[in-house]
């Protein structure tokens, strides 16, 4: 099945956080918060302004983003959990630093 978001909505897959703290303490599932970081899987064409002109989205497929704790609507597509949210729910895009790009 394919999914195409409408207007200024995006489809996001959560990226799971580390299983242990920096000190090496393992965090049990019951104490973990849902991650607020994800990867953009699909984007809509964009929103329209008052004159009807299409305004394209700033995020694109493959971007790693941060979003608010209560952002989006949880959906399950082909057995995989996703979030559908408006672009305005995105707090920012995580970009790799040059040294990380060279190592990758």
MOBEL-V617162 format. One record per helix or strand. SS is the DSSP state (2 for helix, 1 for strand). FROM is the first residue (numbers start at 1). TO is the last residue. If there is no record, write none. Layout:
# MOBEL-V617162
ss={SS:SS}
from={FROM:FROM}
to={TO:TO}
This chain:
# MOBEL-V617162
ss={1:1:1:2:1:1:1:1:1:1:2:1:2}
from={9:20:26:29:37:47:54:64:73:80:87:90:98}
to={14:20:26:31:43:48:55:67:77:86:89:94:103}
